[in-house]
Amino acid sequence: MWYLIYSQDVENSLPLRKTARAAHLGRLNELKDQGRLLVAGPNPAVDSEDPGEAGFTGSTVIAKFDSLADAQAWADKDPYIQAGVYKSVTVKPFKIALP
């Protein structure tokens, strides 16, 4: 099943994001290579593709896991959590309706 993983950043998270970005993207690329990643990306803090120093307010991942518990366990090991980027993470089942 697909799961939505929505994470909210702490204030001024950009420097923290930069320290853990490579490891964070590596895990997402593993999901992509396994055919389990629908979409992933950060939520810019301003209405711009490149928010610059404004940074990001969070991240959204939609990926396939065997269970909610597996999705939660994967999310709990995100390098951004270890780096202190995220203040909260929500994991929910997701059903694709369109397209």
Order of alpha helices (4+ residues) and beta strands (2+ residues): beta-alpha-beta-beta-alpha-alpha-beta
